[in-house]
Amino acid sequence: MHVLLTKPAVLLNRPEFETVFSGDCPLKEHFECVGLPGTVLNLVQEHKSVYAVRWPFYSEQTLYVDKRFAKTGTFTQQILPIPDKRTLLARMEQRLGTPYVWGGNWAPGIPEMLEYYPPAQTLSVQNQCLWTLSGLDCSGLLFEASHGTTPRNTSQLAHFGQPVSRTEALRSWQPLDLIVYPGHVLFVRDRETIIESKSPFGVRVCPLNDRLNELLQERTWVDEWSSRGTEFMIRRF
């Protein structure tokens, strides 16, 4: 049995939506991502108001979705090709100025969350973005632009495509080369700039050399991963 998302839906790592969306700020540590319409999930268990699901494309952990965003049945996931890089980059540039939101990969957000889980008091602009997931996190910037055909998390993007050596990267940067490390990813825009979604700035364009120098103050540029966790590398797809 499957669960088909009929509209953009927040996926949590715990089933108590009422607890996560409470107070004056939701518990964002329980946000996983926004499932896009047409996403097919494996049904694990049906609760009163949520479905427990698994989404192998994302991870093996159990996730939870509000039933009002989905329906059950037998469905086949439609497999789409990754759009060309020019299209991806154009879509990402359209999001310049979009707020950074943990778990966000659907920039317009999910306004129904305010109706289904009404806050007890007036929210700040920042907390309203969180409540509705109106914004993008670092890997969500690419995931939205690709319509869900690229990996969703940095842990997956760290092994996406092929590694590019430091020598090769410096000689020939290509649009959408990934500068990735555990917890964050930047995207090469051209030989001089990158585009990224980073807290607290949101989606922005920065000089490539400036961001590389910042990274080199904290991390080691490697051609292959080790187990140290203080590295970054370049991937190309």
Order of alpha helices (4+ residues) and beta strands (2+ residues): beta-beta-alpha-beta-beta-beta-beta-beta-alpha-alpha-alpha-alpha-alpha-beta-alpha-beta-beta-beta-beta-alpha-beta-beta
